[in-house]
Amino acid sequence: MEFLLKPWPWYVSGPLISLVMISLIYFGKTFGMSSNLRTFCSIGGAGKYATFFKLDWKAQRWNLSVVVGAVIGGFLAVTFLSDGSVIDLNPKTVSDLDKLGFKNAGASLLPPELYDWSVVWSLKGLLILVGGGFLVGFGTRYAGGCTSGHAITGLSNLQWPSFIAVIGFFIGGLLMIHVLFPLIFSL
């Protein structure tokens, strides 16, 4: 049982992801979290306000199992499959985060400097949440899918647009962490 408390190596998790993708391709389905958000908005009646959300959400019920599975899987992993150890961060990363005001970096999965309610409800926190949410939503729509959809489904189907999107995601991530993140948290 102790092997479950450690991260699974690539040679276990990789083939499992491959099996899921092979079965999705076999059944003519695609995977992506943003399509689930679209389905939730459609269920909530967003189709009355935007044609993008006018779809037969009942045909997408199978995809909602991905969300349910992610929530249940996350709960099981944290509750039963976690040994409670802290995150093993590189000392250079800890030093860089300390300079930006992150004390005890790696001591918890969600740093209080970002996720504490007092921070979330501050003007800076709200601007980060709303701005980040807008950018993620815009980027997902503009790219025609999210990171999981393009990086897992698109690349497994050898789709050129997904390859370009994944390169864009990586460039955006590098710009965020090396340029924007220090600017935002040095204010």
trRosetta pair geometry for C-beta under 8 A, 3 or more apart (Angstrom, degrees):
i j d omega theta_ij theta_ji phi_ij phi_ji
1 4 5.8 -44 -173 22 55 116
1 5 7.6 54 138 -22 70 99
2 5 5.6 -51 -163 24 50 115
2 6 7.5 36 149 -13 70 101
3 6 6.3 -62 -159 34 42 105
4 81 5.0 -95 151 -133 99 99
5 81 6.1 -164 -97 -174 48 57
5 82 6.9 94 -145 -156 78 10
5 83 4.4 74 179 -51 121 103
6 83 7.7 11 -68 -12 57 129
8 12 4.5 -103 178 80 111 124
8 13 4.5 125 100 -46 120 103
9 12 5.5 89 61 10 72 98
9 13 7.2 -172 89 6 31 93
10 13 6.2 -67 -131 52 31 95
10 14 4.9 34 174 -27 72 120
11 14 6.3 -28 -105 35 22 115
11 15 7.0 21 179 -8 48 109
12 15 6.9 -70 -160 40 21 100
12 16 6.6 17 152 -16 60 114
13 16 5.6 -60 -150 38 35 115
13 17 6.4 35 156 -19 70 103
14 17 5.9 -56 -151 35 30 108
14 18 6.4 30 151 -19 64 107
15 18 5.1 -52 -145 37 38 118
15 19 6.4 43 155 -24 67 98
16 19 5.7 -47 -150 30 33 112
16 20 6.8 34 151 -17 62 101
17 20 5.7 -53 -154 35 35 113
17 21 6.4 32 150 -17 67 107
17 152 6.9 -106 -179 -139 117 115
18 21 5.7 -57 -146 39 32 110
18 22 6.2 35 155 -21 67 105
18 156 7.9 166 -126 -119 64 127
19 22 5.7 -51 -143 35 31 112
19 23 6.4 27 158 -15 63 106
20 23 6.0 -61 -153 39 29 107
20 24 6.4 27 152 -18 66 107
20 31 7.6 45 140 -59 111 157
21 24 5.6 -53 -145 37 34 111
21 25 6.2 32 157 -17 67 105
21 31 7.3 -94 -103 10 73 135
21 152 6.5 -144 -87 168 120 91
21 153 6.9 -174 -130 -101 100 55
21 156 4.6 -115 -180 -144 142 171
22 25 5.9 -54 -146 39 29 109
22 26 6.2 35 152 -24 63 107
23 26 5.4 -51 -145 34 32 117
23 27 6.4 14 160 -3 65 108
24 27 6.2 -67 -146 48 28 96
24 29 4.5 -94 -159 77 81 95
24 30 6.7 104 162 -101 124 19
24 31 5.7 -53 -131 -35 168 104
24 153 7.1 -78 112 -113 146 101
25 28 7.5 36 -175 -75 31 28
25 29 7.8 -96 -60 52 21 61
25 156 6.9 -125 -55 128 129 119
25 157 6.8 170 -107 -85 115 91
29 62 7.0 -87 -120 105 147 135
29 63 7.5 -174 -168 -76 119 92
30 35 7.3 109 96 -17 102 162
30 149 6.8 47 155 -148 109 94
30 153 4.8 81 -160 -169 83 154
31 63 7.7 174 -119 -132 54 95
31 66 6.7 148 -145 -101 93 151
31 148 6.7 -80 130 140 95 101
31 149 6.4 -165 102 -109 54 61
31 152 5.9 -48 84 98 122 123
31 153 4.7 173 48 -59 78 120
32 35 4.8 87 77 1 98 104
32 36 7.6 -163 102 -7 58 83
32 145 5.1 -80 -139 -157 159 104
32 146 5.3 144 -172 39 101 94
32 148 5.5 155 -129 90 56 88
32 149 2.5 15 -102 -78 125 109
32 150 7.6 61 -107 -19 122 53
32 152 7.9 177 -82 55 67 104
32 153 6.2 -79 -49 15 91 137
33 36 5.4 -51 -161 30 47 115
33 37 6.8 47 146 -20 72 98
33 66 7.2 -140 -95 124 65 128
33 67 7.5 108 -136 -84 82 85
33 70 7.9 30 -105 -38 113 164
33 146 5.3 -52 56 60 87 156
33 148 5.3 73 -6 42 96 135
33 149 7.2 -126 22 -37 56 93
34 37 5.4 -47 -152 32 43 113
34 38 6.5 47 148 -20 67 100
34 140 4.6 178 -110 -177 148 133
34 145 5.9 173 48 -152 132 46
34 146 3.9 154 -24 -30 112 111
34 149 6.2 -67 31 -15 102 136
35 38 5.4 -47 -150 34 38 116
35 39 6.5 43 149 -21 65 102
35 60 7.1 -145 153 -148 102 133
35 63 6.0 -65 110 173 113 154
35 145 7.5 -13 -40 -123 94 85
35 149 6.8 112 -14 -90 105 135
36 39 5.5 -51 -149 35 35 113
36 40 6.4 38 151 -20 66 101
36 60 7.9 176 -106 159 51 121
36 63 5.7 -152 -85 138 82 104
36 64 6.2 129 -137 -101 99 54
36 66 6.1 -124 -69 72 138 113
36 67 5.0 151 -175 -50 149 116
37 40 5.6 -49 -147 35 34 112
37 41 6.4 35 152 -18 65 103
38 41 5.8 -54 -150 37 31 111
38 42 6.4 34 150 -21 64 106
38 52 7.4 -99 -139 144 111 94
38 53 6.5 -159 -165 -112 77 72
38 55 7.2 37 145 27 109 142
39 42 5.5 -54 -149 35 32 114
39 43 6.4 36 152 -20 65 102
39 55 7.5 -78 -101 83 63 125
39 57 5.0 125 -157 -139 80 96
39 60 4.4 -138 -107 110 132 143
39 63 6.3 155 -25 83 158 121
39 64 6.3 -127 112 -68 146 96
40 43 5.6 -51 -149 34 33 113
40 44 6.4 28 152 -15 64 109
40 64 7.9 123 -66 -111 81 106
40 67 8.0 79 -56 -60 121 170
41 44 5.6 -60 -149 42 33 111
41 46 3.9 -17 165 12 94 148
41 53 4.9 -94 116 -124 109 131
42 45 7.9 84 180 -41 28 12
42 46 6.1 -73 -79 49 34 95
42 47 5.5 47 -135 -40 73 108
42 53 4.8 -172 -83 -179 73 86
42 54 7.3 144 -125 -101 104 15
42 55 5.3 -65 -111 52 154 88
42 57 4.3 173 104 -66 124 119
42 60 7.9 87 55 39 143 140
43 57 5.1 -175 -63 157 77 168
45 48 5.4 -3 169 1 87 116
46 49 5.8 -66 -166 45 56 103
46 50 6.0 -20 158 40 91 100
46 53 3.8 -38 100 132 102 174
47 50 7.1 -87 -122 67 28 58
47 51 7.5 44 -152 -126 70 27
47 53 4.4 -132 -72 106 61 88
47 54 3.9 108 -148 -85 111 62
47 55 7.2 -155 -90 13 126 54
49 53 7.5 23 61 41 77 131
50 53 5.2 74 79 10 94 101
50 54 7.8 -152 104 -19 52 84
51 54 5.2 -42 -155 12 52 119
52 141 7.9 -12 -153 -133 155 121
55 59 7.8 -100 156 49 93 110
55 60 7.2 45 125 -20 122 131
56 59 4.4 54 106 2 109 113
56 60 7.4 147 101 -8 64 88
57 60 5.4 -64 -157 42 48 110
57 61 7.5 83 145 -58 68 70
58 61 5.9 -5 -163 -33 44 110
60 63 4.7 -41 -177 31 81 120
60 64 6.8 92 129 -30 82 89
61 64 5.5 -47 -158 22 44 116
61 65 7.7 57 147 -28 63 89
62 65 5.9 -39 -174 9 44 116
63 66 5.7 -28 -176 8 55 115
64 67 5.5 -43 -163 31 55 112
64 68 6.4 53 142 -15 74 102
65 68 5.4 -53 -144 43 40 112
65 69 5.8 45 153 -23 69 107
66 69 5.7 -55 -144 40 26 112
66 70 6.3 29 154 -22 62 105
67 70 5.7 -52 -147 33 30 111
67 71 6.5 26 155 -15 64 105
68 71 5.9 -56 -150 38 30 108
68 72 6.1 21 156 -10 67 111
69 72 5.9 -57 -137 45 29 105
69 73 5.5 29 162 -20 67 114
70 73 5.8 -54 -134 42 23 111
70 74 6.1 27 161 -21 60 108
71 74 5.9 -55 -147 35 25 110
71 75 6.5 24 154 -17 61 107
72 75 5.7 -56 -150 37 31 112
72 76 6.3 28 155 -16 66 107
73 76 5.8 -55 -143 39 30 109
73 77 6.1 31 157 -21 65 108
74 77 5.7 -55 -145 36 28 112
74 78 6.3 18 161 -11 65 108
75 78 6.2 -63 -147 41 26 102
75 79 5.7 8 165 -6 66 120
76 79 6.1 -64 -131 48 23 101
76 80 5.5 -34 -171 35 65 113
76 81 6.4 43 137 -3 75 111
77 80 7.5 -63 -104 56 9 72
77 81 4.7 -55 -139 58 49 118
77 82 6.4 73 150 -46 63 95
78 81 7.7 8 -12 53 14 77
78 82 5.3 1 -145 -14 36 140
79 82 7.4 86 21 21 12 105
85 88 7.8 3 138 -43 117 92
86 106 5.5 78 160 145 109 84
86 107 5.5 -42 -132 -129 129 35
86 108 7.5 -55 -129 -61 88 30
87 106 4.3 -126 73 -150 94 79
87 107 7.9 -59 30 -8 88 12
87 108 7.9 -4 -2 94 107 11
87 109 6.7 124 -46 -95 119 56
88 106 7.2 90 -86 -163 7 133
89 93 4.8 -113 174 82 108 125
89 94 5.2 127 103 -56 123 91
89 97 7.9 -22 162 7 159 140
89 105 6.1 -62 54 129 165 101
89 106 4.0 -128 2 -78 120 134
90 93 4.4 90 63 3 89 106
90 94 7.1 -158 92 -7 47 83
91 94 5.4 -51 -147 36 37 115
91 95 6.3 40 153 -21 67 104
92 95 5.6 -53 -149 36 31 113
92 96 6.3 32 152 -18 65 105
93 96 5.7 -53 -146 37 32 111
93 97 6.2 28 156 -15 66 108
93 105 7.1 -148 126 136 84 142
94 97 5.9 -57 -146 40 28 108
94 98 6.2 35 152 -26 63 107
94 105 4.7 178 -130 72 69 122
94 106 6.1 -51 -94 -2 104 124
95 98 5.6 -52 -147 31 29 115
95 99 6.8 33 153 -21 61 102
96 99 5.8 -53 -156 30 33 113
96 100 6.9 21 150 -10 63 107
97 100 5.6 -61 -152 42 38 108
97 102 3.8 -49 164 61 98 130
97 105 4.0 97 90 -89 143 151
98 101 7.8 106 -174 -26 29 8
98 102 6.3 -88 -78 69 34 71
98 103 6.8 67 -124 -99 76 46
98 105 6.4 -107 -54 -8 73 122
100 181 7.6 -15 -131 146 159 90
100 182 6.4 -115 -96 -121 120 63
100 185 4.3 39 -176 118 111 130
100 186 6.5 -78 -127 -68 77 69
101 113 6.1 150 117 -142 94 144
101 185 6.1 -149 35 173 112 103
102 105 4.7 64 124 -77 114 100
102 111 5.6 -21 -145 -165 110 152
102 113 5.1 -124 -106 26 70 154
102 185 7.8 -9 -37 -175 95 149
103 113 7.4 132 23 -50 70 123
104 107 3.9 -25 163 -1 105 140
104 108 7.5 42 125 2 114 88
104 111 8.0 162 86 -131 82 91
105 111 6.8 -13 -118 -101 62 131
108 111 6.4 146 71 -88 95 42
108 112 7.3 57 55 -29 142 82
110 114 7.1 -120 -178 76 75 102
110 115 4.2 -26 165 30 113 162
111 114 5.1 68 77 18 93 100
111 115 6.5 125 73 14 46 98
112 115 6.3 -82 -115 62 32 76
112 116 4.1 44 -168 -48 82 112
112 119 7.2 142 160 -5 60 136
113 116 7.2 29 -59 6 14 109
113 119 6.5 126 -179 -95 30 160
113 185 8.0 54 149 -138 127 121
114 119 6.4 -153 -158 119 10 149
115 119 7.0 34 41 65 11 126
115 120 6.9 21 -154 -54 35 109
116 119 4.6 84 64 7 85 106
116 120 7.0 -158 90 -10 41 87
117 120 5.4 -52 -140 37 36 113
117 121 6.1 17 166 -4 69 110
118 121 6.5 -64 -142 47 24 98
118 122 6.7 41 152 -42 59 101
119 122 5.7 -44 -152 10 33 117
119 124 7.8 -54 -167 82 73 101
119 125 4.8 138 149 -80 60 136
120 125 4.6 -169 -138 162 18 141
120 126 7.5 79 164 -65 52 62
120 129 6.9 53 -154 -46 80 140
121 125 6.3 9 24 76 17 137
121 126 6.9 30 -148 -53 30 102
122 125 4.4 93 52 8 81 106
122 126 6.9 -152 86 -5 40 85
123 126 6.0 -57 -146 38 28 108
123 127 6.3 28 155 -18 64 108
124 127 5.8 -57 -148 37 28 111
124 128 6.4 29 154 -19 64 106
124 187 7.2 178 -121 91 134 126
125 128 5.7 -55 -148 35 30 110
125 129 6.3 26 155 -16 65 107
126 129 5.7 -55 -144 39 32 110
126 130 5.9 21 162 -10 68 110
127 130 6.1 -56 -135 45 26 102
127 131 5.5 21 165 -13 64 118
128 131 6.0 -58 -133 46 21 107
128 132 5.7 19 165 -16 61 116
128 184 6.8 90 -99 -169 114 139
129 132 6.0 -58 -137 42 19 107
129 133 6.0 21 160 -20 60 111
130 133 5.8 -54 -143 37 26 112
130 134 6.3 28 156 -19 62 106
131 134 5.8 -55 -148 35 29 111
131 135 6.3 24 156 -15 64 108
132 135 5.7 -57 -145 39 31 109
132 136 6.1 29 158 -17 67 107
133 136 5.9 -56 -144 38 28 108
133 137 6.1 25 158 -16 64 111
134 137 5.8 -60 -146 41 27 109
134 138 6.0 24 158 -16 66 111
135 138 5.8 -54 -139 41 28 109
135 139 5.9 26 161 -17 64 112
136 139 5.9 -57 -141 41 25 110
136 140 6.1 28 158 -22 62 109
137 140 5.9 -55 -145 34 26 110
137 141 6.4 19 159 -12 62 109
138 141 6.0 -63 -150 41 28 106
138 142 5.9 23 156 -17 67 114
139 142 5.6 -56 -136 42 28 110
139 143 5.8 17 166 -9 66 113
139 172 7.6 80 -136 -132 151 171
140 143 6.2 -61 -138 45 22 101
140 145 6.7 -68 -165 142 74 13
140 146 4.9 -7 -126 -82 110 76
141 144 7.7 31 178 -72 29 31
143 146 7.8 112 80 -86 123 23
143 150 6.8 -54 149 -50 122 144
143 165 4.6 103 -166 -131 118 119
143 168 7.0 -164 -106 79 125 142
144 150 8.0 100 84 -75 82 108
144 161 6.8 3 55 145 140 137
144 165 7.4 -109 52 -80 89 146
145 149 3.6 -115 180 94 120 137
145 150 5.1 145 96 -47 119 86
145 153 7.9 -108 -175 61 154 119
145 154 6.9 155 79 -44 155 128
145 162 7.5 -20 64 -105 139 90
145 165 7.1 49 66 167 95 169
146 149 5.0 95 49 11 68 104
146 150 7.0 -152 90 2 31 91
147 150 6.3 -63 -141 46 25 99
147 151 5.4 5 171 -3 67 122
147 166 7.6 97 -144 -112 70 72
147 169 5.3 117 -107 -137 99 155
148 151 6.3 -58 -120 49 22 98
148 152 5.3 -8 -175 10 63 121
148 153 7.7 55 138 -2 64 94
149 152 7.0 -57 -116 49 9 88
149 153 5.3 -34 -163 36 52 120
149 154 6.4 60 137 -23 65 103
149 162 7.9 -126 122 -120 71 113
150 153 7.2 -39 -81 58 10 80
150 154 4.2 -20 -148 22 48 142
150 155 7.0 66 153 -26 58 85
150 159 7.9 -110 -144 78 70 120
150 161 7.8 -102 -129 118 109 76
150 162 4.1 178 -158 -145 80 86
150 165 4.3 -96 -147 92 160 133
150 166 5.5 -167 128 -57 115 84
150 169 7.3 165 75 -25 136 136
151 154 7.0 26 -22 48 15 100
151 155 5.8 -3 -165 -3 34 126
151 162 7.3 -174 -63 176 28 104
151 166 5.1 115 -91 -107 81 116
151 169 7.3 -72 -56 47 115 158
152 155 6.9 -43 -114 40 5 99
152 156 6.4 -1 162 -13 49 116
153 156 5.9 -65 -147 38 25 108
153 157 6.3 9 160 -6 64 112
153 162 7.5 -137 89 -118 67 153
154 157 6.0 -68 -149 45 28 101
154 159 4.4 -83 -165 53 82 122
154 161 7.0 -95 -158 85 134 77
154 162 2.4 171 146 -105 135 156
154 163 7.4 -146 134 -33 111 53
154 165 7.0 30 90 48 168 127
154 166 7.5 -170 82 -37 125 110
155 158 7.2 35 -173 -81 38 32
155 159 7.2 -91 -72 40 27 78
155 162 5.5 -139 -51 123 59 126
155 163 6.5 105 -102 -78 84 70
155 166 6.5 25 -60 -35 120 153
157 162 7.5 95 59 12 94 151
159 162 4.2 74 82 7 104 112
159 163 7.0 -173 95 -12 55 83
160 163 5.5 -52 -151 31 37 115
160 164 6.6 34 154 -16 68 102
161 164 5.7 -54 -149 38 35 111
161 165 6.2 38 151 -22 67 106
162 165 5.4 -51 -142 37 34 114
162 166 6.2 36 156 -21 66 103
163 166 5.9 -53 -148 34 28 110
163 167 6.7 30 152 -17 61 104
164 167 5.8 -54 -153 35 32 113
164 168 6.5 34 148 -19 64 106
165 168 5.5 -56 -152 38 34 115
165 169 6.4 39 150 -25 67 101
166 169 5.4 -44 -146 30 36 115
166 170 6.6 34 154 -16 63 102
167 170 5.9 -56 -153 37 32 109
167 171 6.4 29 151 -16 66 107
168 171 5.7 -54 -143 39 32 109
168 172 6.0 33 157 -18 66 108
169 172 5.7 -57 -147 40 27 112
169 173 6.2 30 154 -21 63 108
170 173 5.6 -53 -146 36 31 113
170 174 6.4 31 156 -18 64 105
171 174 5.8 -55 -149 37 31 110
171 175 6.4 30 153 -17 65 106
172 175 5.7 -55 -146 38 31 111
172 176 6.2 34 155 -23 65 107
173 176 5.6 -53 -146 34 30 113
173 177 6.3 13 163 -7 65 110
174 177 6.4 -62 -141 43 26 99
174 178 5.8 -6 172 9 65 120
175 178 6.6 -73 -130 52 19 90
175 179 5.1 -31 -171 30 63 123
175 180 6.5 50 138 -8 77 103
176 179 7.2 -48 -89 53 8 81
176 180 4.9 -42 -138 48 49 119
176 181 5.8 69 153 -36 65 97
177 180 7.9 5 -27 53 16 81
177 181 5.1 7 -134 1 35 142
178 181 7.3 49 -10 35 14 106
178 182 7.4 -10 179 -3 28 115
179 182 7.1 -87 -173 37 13 99
179 183 6.7 2 153 -12 57 116
180 183 5.5 -64 -150 40 35 113
180 184 6.0 32 159 -21 73 107
181 184 5.9 -54 -142 35 28 108
181 185 6.2 -1 169 5 64 114
182 185 6.4 -71 -136 52 26 93
182 186 5.7 25 166 -25 66 116
183 186 6.2 -60 -138 32 21 106
183 187 7.4 35 157 -36 56 97
184 187 6.4 -54 -174 7 31 113
